[in-house]
Every structure is written in C-alpha cells, then in structure tokens.
Amino acid sequence: MSTCSEPAQLLPLAFFKCLADDTRLKTLLMLSVKGELCVCDLTDALQLSQPKISRHLADLRKCGLVLDTRKGKWVYYQLHPDLPVWARDVIENTATHNEEYISEALANLSCENC
C-alpha cells in the first residue's frame, strides 16, 4: 500500500487503496460516526484481536487518514482534522448512506462514551 503521511498531500489512488480493506473502511466509518475511539473499542466492535486492529490503525495513520492522541494509558483515534474536504465527504457520505454496513460493529461497542 502506498503511503501518504500528510493529509494535504493525499492523492485519490492512495486514499482509495487505504479504504480497500473491510477493517480499515469500517474503522474510518465508525470514527466518522463516533468521532473518537480507542483500540479497545474497535476490538470489541469489529471482533478482532488488538494486534490486528493496531496494524490497520497504523496503516490508516501512515495514509494520513487518522490522528492518534494518548490519554493516560489509552490511545484514541479520530479522523485526521486536516483531511481534504473531498476525502472527508467520501467517508461521511459512505457512513451516512450505508448504515447497515457498520450497524453490527456499532452495536458491539461497549465503551462508556460512545
């Protein structure tokens, strides 16, 4: 997968390659809906192991699609605030018009602030 660490430099091909995985796509859509989630939230939601979730989040970070913030012992992820408008629109429109695609994952969330 080609990488692009700065959202402002995001090219369509790199963007869509980053989205071309079920786990990464669902993660981005869930972040679009929920705003911010930690790895433990995503492991519950997607029913995947922590190493697998962390690997996909690292890929999304390399693509410049997510930003991570450490809060105590937890690392929280959100859509990168500097995403180009066109990329944010694709993610948000996909989440809005395909609720059934992430509904099970959202229902699996057990975090207190979700």
C-alpha positions in Angstrom: 0.0 0.0 0.0 1.4 3.4 -0.9 1.6 5.8 1.9 1.0 9.5 2.3 1.7 10.8 5.8 0.3 14.3 5.3 -3.4 14.6 4.6 -2.9 17.7 2.4 -0.8 15.5 0.1 -3.4 12.8 -0.1 -3.9 11.6 -3.7 -7.1 9.7 -4.7 -5.3 6.5 -5.5 -3.6 6.3 -2.1 -6.9 7.3 -0.4 -8.9 4.5 -2.1 -6.1 1.9 -1.5 -6.3 2.7 2.2 -10.1 2.2 2.1 -9.8 -1.1 0.1 -9.9 -3.3 3.3 -13.0 -4.2 5.3 -11.4 -3.5 8.7 -9.9 -0.1 7.6 -13.1 1.0 5.9 -15.3 0.1 8.9 -12.8 1.8 11.2 -13.0 5.0 9.3 -16.8 4.9 9.0 -17.1 4.3 12.7 -14.7 7.1 13.5 -16.9 9.3 11.3 -20.0 8.4 13.3 -18.5 8.3 16.8 -15.8 11.0 16.5 -13.2 9.2 18.6 -12.5 5.6 19.6 -9.7 3.7 21.2 -8.2 0.4 20.1 -10.1 -1.5 22.8 -13.4 0.0 21.5 -12.5 -1.2 18.0 -11.5 -4.7 19.1 -15.0 -5.0 20.7 -16.8 -3.5 17.8 -15.1 -5.4 15.0 -14.5 -8.6 17.0 -10.8 -8.7 16.0 -7.6 -9.0 18.0 -5.8 -6.0 19.3 -2.7 -6.6 17.2 -4.8 -6.8 14.0 -6.7 -3.6 14.9 -3.4 -1.8 15.7 -1.8 -2.8 12.4 -4.7 -1.4 10.5 -4.7 1.8 12.5 -1.0 2.1 11.8 -1.8 1.8 8.1 -4.5 4.5 8.3 -2.1 6.7 10.2 0.6 6.3 7.5 -2.1 7.2 4.9 -2.8 10.4 6.9 -6.4 9.5 7.4 -6.4 9.2 11.2 -4.8 11.1 14.1 -4.0 9.4 17.4 -4.0 11.0 20.9 -2.7 9.4 24.0 -4.9 9.9 27.1 -3.3 8.2 30.1 -2.7 4.5 29.1 -5.1 4.6 26.1 -4.6 5.8 22.6 -7.6 7.3 20.9 -8.1 7.7 17.2 -10.1 10.2 15.1 -10.4 11.2 11.5 -7.5 13.5 10.8 -8.7 17.1 11.1 -6.7 18.2 8.1 -8.2 15.7 5.7 -9.0 17.2 2.4 -12.7 18.1 2.1 -13.3 15.7 -0.7 -11.9 12.8 1.3 -13.9 13.6 4.4 -17.0 13.9 2.3 -16.4 10.4 0.8 -16.1 8.9 4.3 -19.0 10.8 5.8 -21.3 10.1 2.9 -20.4 6.5 2.9 -21.2 6.2 6.6 -24.5 8.1 6.2 -25.8 6.1 3.2 -24.6 2.7 4.3 -25.6 2.4 7.9 -26.2 -1.3 7.6 -22.5 -1.9 6.7 -21.4 -0.8 10.2 -24.5 -1.3 12.3 -23.3 -4.6 13.8 -20.0 -3.1 14.7 -21.6 -0.1 16.2 -23.9 -2.3 18.2 -20.8 -4.2 19.6 -19.3 -1.1 21.1 -19.1 -1.3 24.8 -17.3 2.0 25.6 -18.9 4.3 28.1 -18.7 7.5 26.0 -19.9 6.0 22.7 
